[in-house]
Amino acid sequence: MLSMRCRLAVTILLVTAVASLRGQRPAAAPSSLPPVSSAALDAHIRYLADDLLEGRAPGTRGGRLAARYIAAQFEALGLEPAGPDSSYFQPVALVGLTAHPSLVWGPSGAPQCLKQLDDFVAWAERPEPQITADGEVVFVGYGVRAPEWRWDDYKDGDVRGKVLLMLVNDPGLQDSTVFNGRVLTYYGRWTYKLEEAARRGALGALLIHTTESATYPWEVVRGSWSVEQFKLDRPAAQSLAFAGWVTAAAAQAALARAGFNLDSLTRAAGRRDFRPVATRLHVAVDIVSAVRRVRSENVVAKLPGSDPTVAKQVVLFTAHWDHKGIGPAIRGDSIYNGAEDNASGVAAVLAAAQALVQVAPRPRRTLLFVATTAEESGLLGSEAYVESPLVPLERTAAVLNVDVANVRGATRDIDALGTDRSTLGAMFQGAAKLESLTVVHEPDVRGAFYRSDHFPFARAGVPALSIRPGRDFVGRPAGWGNEQDELYNRERYHQPSDEYRSTFSYAGLAQEVRVTLRLALAVANAAELPRWLPSSEFQRPTNRLMP
């Protein structure tokens, strides 16, 4: 009798111990995933890119329709609201500015008026109805100060109150031995250049456009900056009065009248010994802006984790729902629909959510879905989230972003921005392999890693990837994928022609969704949080390892 009782007690203890250990071990990844519906992907894109939504600009009727559509889809899937007021919305306060600028510049006594949209675009950097500014123009090369690269275009020169004329991209564009060669760094992004100019007390900044340096044609600049621009509605410690772009032809002509050659200045800017050049140009800018304060929103929902020990940690999905709204007509069309950018990404996140609510067992960590606003105005929705996170960033395991997804067909490969920066890269490789896809990482010559919603999270220390389509298409000749990517960048990106097409094919988008699902599940069920690699410029602060 005693022996039987002992055996029974031992059995109970063993069962209890096994149950306890199960709560600490990674859950097994499902061998198969719920199907991804091509019909649902098509329906989401077709609705979000419809003319009815008028380009989905924040603070507009079309934008509100898009946000409410996404919230309704989250609710229909059974996801819980994740907003601060127990709704599906996280408020984001914005200031909208629609600018009507004029710009006159030239050497003393020989000013020339530039033509808006053809020669320049400009906007107010402060939420004021009128900005009137004039100042001397100083050429600052690439406008970069990068101690880790032993590079300083400013050489501690005093540029306070000056208007800075600068090249876009970074010196690696000219010299493959500096920075990352033709792979763009954050120093090459126009956002960094304006930030640095503001830190130095400049009055304004003018970016010189070439298709090679910007990585997109002038039509993209004209379309992007001629519509209402948004800023977060918050005090700015430092700001320029204005900023803008000028064409290389306009800059070349003005500099020539002052006795300078743009090509020579550009070559000089590619050397470490470059120093700022007083151009003898003077610029006068007058910008009248329609200013309005609007309340927009990120659309947020969650699938709670199953393991009480780590359910407070989240794996975060992002895709921006906004686009450019209504702008200058091109070939008779003024609605910037944003079908690929980024109705396709929202459709992918909705498809991922639809599959994940069916996965058993449920992931250990919580899955958080965030459809962001105002990405097109500078990643503002994700920036607002990072400033006021719904879940503390120290408990955010990873961010998986989808922006401009594959609507061209099945591929043999797949890519993601950031695979070489964190341990997420190896996990992404594993997820792709389960879908019989090869990860082929293309050099990021356009600096795309710094141009979408995962970036504010990465800068705050959270490991992040942005999923990218493959280029090796099934049933297509070699090079077809690259050709289509260039065609989109040249003819549809940020233009009214980025519309829904009946020729969209969803086999490739379904591949992206399945790989993203597998990656999300791997992170959600892993024993440890992802971490940045030592070679990355980003690092997770030590207090972000807490459960």
C-alpha positions as CSV (number, residue, x, y, z in Angstrom):
1,M,0.0,0.0,0.0
2,L,2.8,2.4,0.9
3,S,4.7,1.5,-2.3
4,M,1.6,2.3,-4.4
5,R,1.1,5.6,-2.6
6,C,4.8,6.5,-3.2
7,R,4.5,5.6,-6.9
8,L,1.3,7.7,-7.2
9,A,3.0,10.7,-5.5
10,V,6.0,10.5,-7.8
11,T,3.7,10.3,-10.8
12,I,1.8,13.4,-9.7
13,L,5.1,15.3,-9.1
14,L,6.4,14.3,-12.5
15,V,3.2,15.4,-14.3
16,T,3.3,18.7,-12.4
17,A,6.9,19.3,-13.3
18,V,6.3,18.5,-17.0
19,A,3.4,20.9,-17.1
20,S,5.5,23.6,-15.5
21,L,8.3,23.0,-18.0
22,R,5.9,23.3,-20.9
23,G,5.1,26.8,-19.9
24,Q,8.8,27.7,-20.2
25,R,9.7,25.9,-23.5
26,P,9.1,27.3,-26.9
27,A,5.8,26.1,-28.4
28,A,6.2,23.9,-31.4
29,A,5.8,25.7,-34.7
30,P,2.8,24.4,-36.8
31,S,4.0,22.2,-39.7
32,S,1.2,23.7,-41.8
33,L,-0.4,27.1,-41.8
34,P,-4.0,28.2,-42.4
35,P,-4.5,29.1,-46.0
36,V,-4.0,32.6,-47.3
37,S,-6.9,33.8,-49.3
38,S,-6.0,35.5,-52.6
39,A,-9.6,36.6,-52.9
40,A,-9.3,38.4,-49.5
41,L,-6.0,40.0,-50.5
42,D,-7.5,41.3,-53.8
43,A,-10.6,42.6,-52.0
44,H,-8.6,44.6,-49.4
45,I,-6.3,46.2,-52.0
46,R,-9.2,46.9,-54.4
47,Y,-11.2,48.7,-51.7
48,L,-8.3,50.6,-50.1
49,A,-7.0,51.8,-53.5
50,D,-10.4,52.8,-54.8
51,D,-11.0,56.4,-56.0
52,L,-13.7,56.5,-53.3
53,L,-10.9,56.8,-50.7
54,E,-9.3,59.7,-52.5
55,G,-5.7,58.6,-51.9
56,R,-6.2,57.9,-48.1
57,A,-4.5,61.1,-46.8
58,P,-4.6,61.6,-43.1
59,G,-7.3,63.9,-41.8
60,T,-9.5,63.4,-44.8
61,R,-12.7,61.5,-45.4
62,G,-10.9,58.9,-47.4
63,G,-8.3,58.4,-44.7
64,R,-11.0,58.0,-42.1
65,L,-12.7,55.4,-44.3
66,A,-9.5,53.5,-44.6
67,A,-8.8,53.5,-40.9
68,R,-12.4,52.4,-40.0
69,Y,-12.3,49.6,-42.7
70,I,-9.1,48.2,-41.1
71,A,-10.6,48.4,-37.6
72,A,-13.7,46.6,-38.8
73,Q,-11.6,43.8,-40.3
74,F,-9.6,43.4,-37.1
75,E,-12.9,43.2,-35.1
76,A,-14.4,40.7,-37.5
77,L,-11.4,38.5,-37.0
78,G,-11.9,38.5,-33.3
79,L,-8.8,40.5,-32.4
80,E,-9.0,42.5,-29.3
81,P,-8.8,46.3,-29.4
82,A,-5.4,47.6,-28.3
83,G,-6.0,51.4,-28.2
84,P,-5.6,53.4,-25.0
85,D,-9.4,53.9,-24.6
86,S,-10.1,50.2,-25.4
87,S,-10.9,51.0,-29.0
88,Y,-9.1,50.0,-32.2
89,F,-7.5,53.4,-32.5
90,Q,-4.4,55.1,-31.1
91,P,-4.9,58.9,-31.6
92,V,-2.1,60.7,-33.4
93,A,-2.3,64.5,-33.4
94,L,-1.0,66.1,-36.6
95,V,-0.6,69.5,-38.1
96,G,-1.3,69.7,-41.8
97,L,0.3,72.3,-44.0
98,T,-0.6,73.0,-47.7
99,A,2.2,75.2,-49.0
100,H,2.1,77.9,-51.7
101,P,5.8,78.9,-52.0
102,S,7.8,81.3,-54.1
103,L,11.6,81.3,-54.3
104,V,13.9,83.8,-55.8
105,W,17.7,83.4,-55.8
106,G,20.9,84.4,-57.5
107,P,24.0,86.5,-57.0
108,S,23.7,90.0,-55.8
109,G,21.9,92.1,-58.3
110,A,20.8,89.2,-60.6
111,P,18.0,87.3,-58.8
112,Q,15.9,84.8,-60.7
113,C,12.5,83.5,-59.9
114,L,12.2,79.7,-60.0
115,K,9.0,78.0,-61.2
116,Q,7.3,75.9,-58.5
117,L,7.0,72.2,-59.3
118,D,9.2,72.5,-62.4
119,D,12.3,74.0,-60.8
120,F,11.7,73.6,-57.0
121,V,9.4,72.5,-54.3
122,A,9.5,74.1,-50.8
123,W,7.6,73.8,-47.6
124,A,7.4,75.4,-44.1
125,E,9.2,73.5,-41.4
126,R,7.2,75.3,-38.7
127,P,3.4,75.2,-38.4
128,E,2.9,78.9,-39.3
129,P,0.6,80.4,-41.9
130,Q,3.4,82.4,-43.5
131,I,7.2,81.9,-43.6
132,T,9.2,84.8,-45.1
133,A,12.9,84.2,-45.0
134,D,16.0,85.3,-46.9
135,G,19.7,84.5,-46.4
136,E,23.0,83.7,-47.9
137,V,23.5,80.3,-49.5
138,V,26.3,78.1,-48.3
139,F,27.1,74.8,-50.1
140,V,27.8,72.2,-47.5
141,G,28.5,69.2,-49.7
142,Y,26.5,66.2,-48.4
143,G,25.7,68.0,-45.2
144,V,27.1,65.1,-43.1
145,R,28.8,64.9,-39.8
146,A,29.7,61.2,-39.1
147,P,32.5,60.8,-36.5
148,E,32.6,57.0,-37.0
149,W,33.5,57.6,-40.6
150,R,35.9,60.4,-39.8
151,W,33.7,62.7,-41.9
152,D,32.6,66.3,-41.3
153,D,31.3,68.5,-44.1
154,Y,30.8,71.4,-41.7
155,K,34.3,71.6,-40.2
156,D,32.7,73.5,-37.3
157,G,31.9,76.4,-39.5
158,D,29.2,78.8,-38.3
159,V,26.1,78.3,-40.5
160,R,23.6,79.9,-38.2
161,G,21.1,81.9,-40.1
162,K,22.3,80.6,-43.5
163,V,20.5,78.6,-46.1
164,L,22.3,75.4,-46.7
165,L,22.5,74.0,-50.2
166,M,23.4,70.3,-50.2
167,L,23.6,67.1,-52.1
168,V,21.4,64.1,-51.3
169,N,22.8,60.6,-50.7
170,D,26.2,60.2,-49.0
171,P,29.9,60.3,-50.1
172,G,29.9,56.6,-50.8
173,L,28.0,57.4,-54.0
174,Q,31.3,58.8,-55.3
175,D,33.8,56.7,-53.4
176,S,33.2,53.0,-52.7
177,T,35.9,53.1,-50.0
178,V,33.9,55.4,-47.7
179,F,30.7,54.9,-45.8
180,N,29.0,51.8,-47.3
181,G,29.8,52.6,-50.9
182,R,26.6,52.8,-53.0
183,V,24.6,51.2,-50.2
184,L,22.9,54.2,-48.7
185,T,23.3,55.0,-45.0
186,Y,21.0,57.1,-42.9
187,Y,23.4,60.0,-43.5
188,G,22.2,60.0,-47.1
189,R,18.6,60.5,-46.2
190,W,17.1,63.9,-46.6
191,T,15.5,63.6,-43.2
192,Y,18.9,63.3,-41.5
193,K,20.2,66.3,-43.5
194,L,17.4,68.5,-42.3
195,E,17.8,67.3,-38.7
196,E,21.6,68.2,-38.8
197,A,20.9,71.6,-40.4
198,A,18.4,72.4,-37.7
199,R,20.9,71.3,-35.0
200,R,23.4,73.8,-36.4
201,G,20.9,76.7,-36.4
202,A,20.5,77.1,-40.1
203,L,17.6,79.2,-41.5
204,G,16.7,76.7,-44.2
205,A,17.9,73.9,-46.4
206,L,17.7,73.2,-50.1
207,L,18.4,69.7,-51.5
208,I,19.8,69.3,-55.0
209,H,17.9,66.6,-56.9
210,T,19.3,64.1,-59.3
211,T,17.7,60.8,-60.1
212,E,20.9,58.9,-59.3
213,S,21.4,60.6,-55.9
214,A,17.8,60.6,-54.8
215,T,17.1,57.2,-56.4
216,Y,13.9,58.4,-57.8
217,P,12.9,60.9,-60.6
218,W,11.8,64.5,-60.1
219,E,8.2,63.5,-60.7
220,V,8.3,61.7,-57.4
221,V,9.5,64.9,-55.6
222,R,6.9,67.0,-57.4
223,G,4.1,64.6,-56.5
224,S,5.2,64.0,-52.9
225,W,5.7,67.6,-51.9
226,S,2.9,69.4,-53.7
227,V,0.2,67.8,-51.5
228,E,-0.6,68.6,-47.9
229,Q,2.3,67.8,-45.6
230,F,2.0,66.7,-42.0
231,K,4.0,67.0,-38.8
232,L,3.4,65.7,-35.4
233,D,1.5,68.3,-33.3
234,R,4.2,68.9,-30.7
235,P,6.7,71.6,-29.8
236,A,10.0,71.3,-31.7
237,A,13.2,72.1,-29.8
238,Q,15.0,73.0,-33.0
239,S,13.7,73.6,-36.5
240,L,14.5,75.2,-39.8
241,A,12.2,77.9,-41.1
242,F,11.8,76.1,-44.4
243,A,13.2,73.3,-46.6
244,G,12.9,72.4,-50.2
245,W,14.3,70.6,-53.3
246,V,15.7,72.2,-56.4
247,T,16.5,70.5,-59.7
248,A,20.2,70.0,-60.6
249,A,19.6,72.2,-63.6
250,A,18.3,75.1,-61.5
251,A,21.2,74.8,-59.1
252,Q,23.7,74.5,-61.9
253,A,22.4,77.7,-63.5
254,A,22.3,79.7,-60.3
255,L,25.8,78.6,-59.3
256,A,27.2,79.4,-62.8
257,R,25.9,83.0,-62.5
258,A,27.9,83.3,-59.3
259,G,31.0,81.8,-60.8
260,F,30.8,78.2,-59.6
261,N,30.4,74.9,-61.3
262,L,28.1,72.3,-59.7
263,D,30.0,69.3,-61.0
264,S,33.3,70.7,-59.5
265,L,31.6,71.3,-56.2
266,T,30.1,67.8,-56.2
267,R,33.5,66.2,-56.8
268,A,35.0,68.3,-54.0
269,A,32.2,67.2,-51.7
270,G,33.3,63.6,-52.2
271,R,36.6,64.3,-50.3
272,R,37.2,64.3,-46.5
273,D,38.9,67.7,-46.8
274,F,35.8,69.4,-48.2
275,R,34.9,72.7,-46.4
276,P,31.7,74.7,-46.7
277,V,31.6,77.1,-49.7
278,A,30.0,80.6,-49.5
279,T,28.3,80.6,-52.9
280,R,27.7,84.4,-53.2
281,L,24.0,83.4,-53.9
282,H,21.2,84.9,-51.9
283,V,17.8,83.3,-51.6
284,A,14.4,84.8,-50.7
285,V,11.5,82.5,-49.9
286,D,7.9,83.3,-49.1
287,I,5.7,80.3,-48.2
288,V,2.0,80.8,-47.5
289,S,0.5,77.7,-45.9
290,A,-3.0,76.6,-45.1
291,V,-2.5,75.2,-41.6
292,R,-4.9,72.8,-39.9
293,R,-4.7,70.6,-36.8
294,V,-6.2,67.2,-37.3
295,R,-6.6,64.1,-35.3
296,S,-5.6,61.0,-37.2
297,E,-5.0,57.5,-35.8
298,N,-3.0,54.3,-35.9
299,V,-5.3,51.3,-36.1
300,V,-4.3,48.8,-33.4
301,A,-5.4,45.3,-32.4
302,K,-3.9,42.4,-30.5
303,L,-4.0,38.6,-30.2
304,P,-3.1,37.9,-26.5
305,G,-0.3,35.5,-25.9
306,S,-1.0,32.1,-24.3
307,D,2.0,32.0,-21.8
308,P,1.5,34.1,-18.7
309,T,5.3,34.3,-18.2
310,V,5.9,36.2,-21.6
311,A,2.4,37.3,-22.7
312,K,3.3,40.9,-21.7
313,Q,5.9,40.9,-24.5
314,V,4.7,41.6,-28.0
315,V,5.6,40.8,-31.6
316,L,4.5,43.8,-33.6
317,F,3.3,43.9,-37.2
318,T,3.3,47.3,-39.0
319,A,2.0,48.5,-42.4
320,H,1.0,52.1,-43.1
321,W,-2.5,52.8,-44.4
322,D,-2.0,56.3,-45.6
323,H,-1.0,57.6,-49.0
324,K,-0.7,61.0,-50.7
325,G,-4.3,62.0,-51.2
326,I,-5.3,64.3,-54.0
327,G,-2.5,66.2,-55.8
328,P,-1.4,67.6,-59.1
329,A,-3.0,65.9,-62.1
330,I,-0.8,63.7,-64.2
331,R,-2.4,62.6,-67.5
332,G,-5.7,63.7,-66.2
333,D,-5.6,61.8,-62.9
334,S,-5.2,63.6,-59.5
335,I,-5.9,60.8,-57.1
336,Y,-2.8,59.2,-55.6
337,N,-4.4,55.8,-54.9
338,G,-1.3,54.0,-53.4
339,A,-2.4,50.5,-54.4
340,E,1.1,49.0,-54.0
341,D,2.2,51.7,-51.6
342,N,0.7,50.6,-49.3
343,A,-2.7,49.0,-49.7
344,S,-0.7,45.9,-50.5
345,G,1.1,45.9,-47.1
346,V,-2.2,46.5,-45.2
347,A,-3.7,43.5,-47.1
348,A,-0.7,41.4,-46.1
349,V,-1.1,42.3,-42.4
350,L,-4.8,41.6,-42.5
351,A,-4.1,38.2,-44.1
352,A,-1.5,37.4,-41.5
353,A,-4.0,38.3,-38.7
354,Q,-6.6,36.1,-40.3
355,A,-4.3,33.2,-40.3
356,L,-2.8,33.8,-36.8
357,V,-6.2,33.7,-35.1
358,Q,-6.6,30.1,-36.4
359,V,-3.1,28.9,-35.3
360,A,-3.0,26.3,-32.6
361,P,-1.5,26.3,-30.1
362,R,-1.8,30.0,-29.7
363,P,1.6,31.9,-29.7
364,R,3.2,32.4,-26.3
365,R,3.8,36.1,-26.7
366,T,1.1,38.6,-27.7
367,L,0.8,39.6,-31.3
368,L,0.2,43.3,-31.9
369,F,-1.1,44.7,-35.2
370,V,-0.5,48.4,-36.0
371,A,-1.7,50.0,-39.2
372,T,0.1,53.4,-39.1
373,T,-0.9,56.8,-40.2
374,A,1.2,59.6,-41.9
375,E,4.1,57.3,-43.0
376,E,4.3,59.3,-46.2
377,S,5.0,62.5,-44.3
378,G,8.0,61.1,-42.4
379,L,7.0,57.9,-40.6
380,L,4.9,60.0,-38.2
381,G,2.5,57.3,-37.1
382,S,5.3,55.0,-36.1
383,E,7.2,57.9,-34.5
384,A,4.1,58.7,-32.4
385,Y,3.8,55.1,-31.4
386,V,7.5,55.0,-30.3
387,E,7.0,58.1,-28.2
388,S,3.8,56.7,-26.5
389,P,4.0,52.9,-27.0
390,L,0.9,50.8,-26.2
391,V,3.3,48.2,-24.8
392,P,6.7,49.4,-23.4
393,L,9.5,49.1,-26.0
394,E,11.5,47.0,-23.5
395,R,8.8,44.4,-23.9
396,T,8.6,44.6,-27.7
397,A,10.4,41.5,-29.0
398,A,10.5,42.6,-32.7
399,V,8.8,44.7,-35.4
400,L,7.9,43.1,-38.7
401,N,7.0,45.6,-41.4
402,V,5.4,45.2,-44.8
403,D,5.6,48.1,-47.2
404,V,5.0,47.7,-51.0
405,A,4.3,44.0,-51.2
406,N,4.5,41.6,-54.2
407,V,1.5,41.8,-56.5
408,R,3.3,40.3,-59.6
409,G,3.4,36.6,-59.0
410,A,5.2,33.7,-57.3
411,T,9.0,33.9,-56.8
412,R,11.8,31.6,-55.9
413,D,13.4,34.0,-53.5
414,I,12.5,36.6,-50.9
415,D,14.3,39.4,-49.1
416,A,14.0,41.6,-46.0
417,L,15.6,44.9,-45.0
418,G,17.6,44.4,-41.9
419,T,18.5,40.7,-42.2
420,D,22.2,41.6,-41.7
421,R,21.6,43.7,-38.6
422,S,20.0,41.4,-36.0
423,T,19.3,37.8,-35.1
424,L,16.0,38.2,-36.8
425,G,18.0,37.6,-40.0
426,A,18.7,33.9,-39.2
427,M,15.1,33.4,-38.1
428,F,13.9,34.9,-41.4
429,Q,16.2,32.5,-43.3
430,G,14.6,29.6,-41.4
431,A,11.1,30.8,-42.1
432,A,11.8,31.3,-45.8
433,K,13.3,27.8,-46.1
434,L,10.1,26.3,-44.7
435,E,8.4,27.9,-47.7
436,S,11.1,26.6,-50.1
437,L,12.3,30.1,-50.7
438,T,15.9,31.3,-50.9
439,V,16.8,34.6,-49.2
440,V,18.6,36.8,-51.7
441,H,19.6,40.1,-50.0
442,E,19.9,42.9,-52.4
443,P,22.2,45.9,-51.6
444,D,20.0,48.7,-50.2
445,V,21.2,51.4,-52.6
446,R,18.0,53.4,-52.0
447,G,18.3,53.5,-48.3
448,A,14.9,51.8,-48.0
449,F,15.7,50.6,-44.4
450,Y,15.4,54.2,-43.3
451,R,12.3,55.0,-45.2
452,S,9.5,52.9,-43.6
453,D,7.7,52.3,-40.3
454,H,10.1,49.8,-38.8
455,F,12.9,52.5,-38.7
456,P,11.7,54.5,-35.7
457,F,11.5,51.3,-33.7
458,A,15.0,50.3,-34.8
459,R,16.4,53.7,-33.8
460,A,14.7,53.2,-30.4
461,G,16.5,49.8,-30.0
462,V,13.9,47.3,-31.1
463,P,15.1,44.7,-33.6
464,A,13.1,45.1,-36.9
465,L,12.8,43.7,-40.4
466,S,10.8,45.0,-43.4
467,I,9.8,42.2,-45.7
468,R,10.7,42.7,-49.3
469,P,9.5,40.8,-52.4
470,G,11.8,38.5,-54.3
471,R,13.1,39.2,-57.8
472,D,13.3,35.8,-59.3
473,F,9.8,35.3,-60.7
474,V,8.4,31.9,-61.6
475,G,7.6,31.7,-65.3
476,R,9.5,35.0,-66.1
477,P,12.9,35.5,-67.8
478,A,16.0,36.4,-65.7
479,G,16.0,40.1,-64.8
480,W,12.3,40.6,-65.2
481,G,11.8,41.3,-61.5
482,N,14.5,44.0,-61.5
483,E,13.0,45.5,-64.6
484,Q,9.5,45.7,-63.0
485,D,10.9,47.2,-59.8
486,E,12.7,49.9,-61.8
487,L,9.5,50.5,-63.8
488,Y,7.4,51.0,-60.7
489,N,10.0,53.3,-59.1
490,R,10.1,55.4,-62.3
491,E,6.5,55.4,-63.4
492,R,4.2,54.7,-60.5
493,Y,5.8,55.4,-57.1
494,H,4.1,58.4,-55.5
495,Q,2.1,59.0,-58.7
496,P,-1.6,58.6,-59.6
497,S,-0.7,55.6,-61.7
498,D,-0.1,53.5,-58.5
499,E,-3.6,52.1,-59.0
500,Y,-5.4,48.8,-58.5
501,R,-5.0,46.6,-61.6
502,S,-6.9,43.6,-62.6
503,T,-3.6,42.0,-63.5
504,F,-2.4,41.8,-59.9
505,S,-1.3,38.3,-59.1
506,Y,-1.3,37.2,-55.4
507,A,0.8,34.0,-55.3
508,G,3.9,36.0,-54.4
509,L,2.0,38.1,-51.8
510,A,0.7,34.9,-50.2
511,Q,4.4,33.7,-50.0
512,E,5.4,36.9,-48.2
513,V,2.5,36.5,-45.8
514,R,3.4,32.8,-45.0
515,V,7.1,33.7,-44.4
516,T,6.1,36.6,-42.2
517,L,3.7,34.3,-40.3
518,R,6.4,31.7,-39.7
519,L,8.8,34.4,-38.5
520,A,6.3,35.9,-36.2
521,L,5.5,32.6,-34.7
522,A,9.2,31.8,-34.2
523,V,9.8,35.1,-32.4
524,A,6.6,34.7,-30.4
525,N,7.5,31.2,-29.2
526,A,11.3,31.6,-28.8
527,A,13.0,31.2,-25.5
528,E,14.9,34.5,-25.9
529,L,14.2,37.9,-27.5
530,P,15.9,38.8,-30.8
531,R,19.0,41.0,-30.4
532,W,21.0,43.3,-32.6
533,L,24.3,42.0,-34.0
534,P,27.5,43.8,-32.8
535,S,28.1,45.2,-36.3
536,S,24.7,47.0,-36.3
537,E,24.4,50.7,-35.6
538,F,21.5,49.9,-33.4
539,Q,21.6,48.3,-30.0
540,R,18.9,47.3,-27.6
541,P,19.4,49.1,-24.3
542,T,20.1,46.7,-21.4
543,N,16.8,47.4,-19.7
544,R,15.0,46.1,-22.8
545,L,15.8,42.5,-21.9
546,M,13.2,42.4,-19.1
547,P,10.2,40.1,-19.4
